[in-house]
Amino acid sequence: MKLLNRARVSRVWRWALLTMIISSHLSATPTDTELWAVLATKIALDKNKTYTLYLETQPRLGDELKRVSTAQIRGALNRRLGADWEASLGYAWTPFLYDAEYRSIFRDEHRSWQGLSFSQSRRRFDSQYRFRQEQRFIEGLGGIANRSRFQIKINVPLNSDKKIGLAVFNEVMIHIGDTSGGPSSGYDRNRIFAGPFWSSGRDRYEIGYLGEHAKRFGNDERWINALFFSVVTEW
């Protein structure tokens, strides 16, 4: 019993120390309160849903909810690879409407991207592992910025038909190679999310907290606290 208590105390101290380290780092990092939304649809192109078309728009409010920061548009052609895998080939338009110092700009960005995802369903939870490779064509850069993204998402259903539950994910993004006037090689940003989900008919909804630590261009850092809402409709 004493050994068990010591182990518990040790774990509590480790978590407390980790929390203090993270909190002290974030307290020195500029923060922003934002509102993010994802409105998307997935359209089956054949009877067996081997091929699907994905269309998405992402409006975002930033600068302490004072103005629109971006209105991203993304599309992709998806192909099922067996029961658990899916490959994607897509395009996105993701302009900047202000810079890291919140100065109004319009900096155009287009992306081509390729994705591969693996989904797994278990009795107590469902998981998804998603990899994306992006080629970023950013206005004013001396070349193409290549970025890799990896996301792990877990859905924990709260009823037997899995229509209500909790969703959490973590996504890390890393740039490959330096780009003149733009992103440098290495860590770019990390996103975390937690909140409830529910399904109704063809629609799936998620709402919750999204936190993002971003390194934008150069060494400018920023921590975003966002209310995140999404609705995805399947046809």
N, C-alpha and C positions, 0 to 999 in steps of 0.2 A: 504493500500500500504506500509506504514512504517513497519507494522508487517510482511508483506511478505518479504520485503527487509532484515529485521532483521533475519528472518528465513533462508534466503539464505546465509547471512553473517555467521550465526552460523554454517551452514552445511559446508561452505568452510573452516572455522577455524578448525572444527572437522576433516575433511579430511586432511588438512595441518598438523595438529598435529599427526594424525595417520601415515602419510607418513614420517614425521621426525623421529618418534619412530622406524618404520620399517627400514628406511634408516640407522639410527645410529646403529641398531643391526646388519644389514647385512654388514655394513662397517667393523665391527670387526670380521666377519666370513670369513674364507678362502673361496675363490671362484675358480671356474674352468670353462673354456669354452669348450664345448663338441659338438659333432655331434651324434645324435641318429637317427636310421632308424628302421622301422618296415615293414617287407615284409611278407605278410600273405595270406592265401587262405582258403576259406570256401567251403566245398564240401558236397552237399546234398546226403544223403544215402538212401533216399526213395522219391517217387514221390511227396508226400505232404510236404517234407522238415521238417518232424517232428524230424528226427535225422540228425545232420550234424557233420562233422569232421572238426576241426579247426587246422591248422598248421601254425606256425609262427617262424621267426628268427629275432633277434634284434642285429645287429652289432652296437657297440658304439665306437667312438673315444673320448679320454679324455686327461688329463694332457696338457691342452691348445692345443688340436688337434694334439699332438705329437705321440700318439700311441693308439693301441686298448686297451680299458679297459675291454670289455667283448664281447662275441658273444653268446647271449642267444638263446636257442631253446625251444619252448613251443608247446604243443599239447593238444587237449581236445576233448572229445565227448560231444556234446550238444543235449539237448532234449527240444523241444518246449512244454510249458505248457499253452495251450490256445493261444490266440492271442497276449498277451502282455508279458508273462513270459518265461524265458528260464533258464534251469539248466545245469550246466557244471561239468564235472569231468575230471581233467587234470594232466599233469606231465610237469615239466620244468627242464632244465639243465642250471644253471646260475653261471658259475665259475668266481672268482675274478682273475684279472691279475696284479693288484697292490693294495697296502693297502692305508689307509687314508693319509699316508705320501708320497705316490707315489713311494714307493719302489717295485721293480718287485717281484711278487710272483705268484704262482699258487695255489689258494685255491679252492678246488672243492666244489660245492653245487648242490644238487638235491632237488627238491620240488615236493610234491604231493599237489594238491589244489582242492577245491570245490567252485563253483560259482553259484550265483543266480542273474539274471538281470530282470529289468522291463523297458519296453519301452512304451512311450506315444507319440502319434502324435497329434499335434494341428495345427490350421490354420497358425499361425505365427511362430511356432517353434516346434521342436521335442526334446524330452528329454529322457535320459536313466539313470537309477540308478543301479549301479553294486556293488555287495558285493562278496568278495572272502576271503576264509579262507585257509591259507597256512601252511604246515608243512615243515620246512626248515631243511634239513640234511646237515650241513656245516662241512667240514673237520676240525678236531681238537677240535670240541665242545664236551661238556660233556653230551649232550642230544639233543632233538629236539626243535628247536625254532618255536613257533607258532605265526603267524602274521595275523591280520585282516586288510583288505583293503576295503575302501568304496569310490566309484567314482560317481560324478554327472557330466553328460555331456549334453550340450545343443547345438543343431544345429539350426541356424537361416538361412533359405533359402532366396535367393535373387531373385529367379524366380519361376514361377508357378509350374514347374515340380520338384522342389527341387533338381536339379542337381548341383547347384552352391550356395554357402553360406558361412557362418562363423561358426566355431566350437570353443567351449570353454569347458574346463573341470577342475575340481579340484578333487584330490585324496589324501586321508589321510591314513596312515598306522600306525598301533599300534601293538606292541608286547604284548603277553599275557604270563606272567611268565618270570622269569629270567633263563638264560642259562649259565652254567659255561664256561667262556672264550669267550662268544659271546654276543648277544643282551640282554639288560635288559628290564624289564617290562615297558610298557608305550609308549610314542610317539616315532616313528621311523623316519618318513619323511612325507613331503607334496609336491605334484606336482601340478603345474598349467600350462595350455596350452591355447593359443589363436592363431588362424590363419584361412585362407580360406580352403574350401574343394570344390571338384568338382568330378562329376561322369562321366565316359565315358564307355559305354558298360557294361561289367561285373565288371569294376574296380572303386574303390573309392580312391581318393587321398586327403591327408591332408599335409599341410606344415605350419610351424609357429614357434613361440617362446615357449619353455618349460623351466620353472624354477623349480628347486627342492631344498628344504631345507632338508638335511639329517643329521641324528645323528649317523650313522654307528655304530661302536662298542664303548662301554663306553660313554664318553662325547664328543668325537670328532665330530665337526660340520663341515658342508660344504654346500656352496650354488653353485648350478650348473646353468649356463646360456647355454642353448643348442638350436641349430637349429634342429628341429624335422621334420622328413618326414616319411610318411607312405603310403603304397598302399595295399589295400585289394581286392582280387579277389574272386568272388562268382561263384560257378559252380552248 
